[in-house]
């Protein structure tokens, strides 16, 4: 379902949560196969540990982390 979506960070910021610094990641997922005027975008945000965020950025894995978050949220429990 989400295979054709491209995810990217739109913004982020540090916050303190339970005494720890974490990163709030805002994102957008866009369906690359949509026809003009018929798009379904996925927008949202989530927190992740600060060091994990920076390591994902260095490794070029942030879009994958965002995709994993979205897929996990969409799966029925």
Order of alpha helices (4+ residues) and beta strands (2+ residues): beta-beta-beta-alpha-alpha
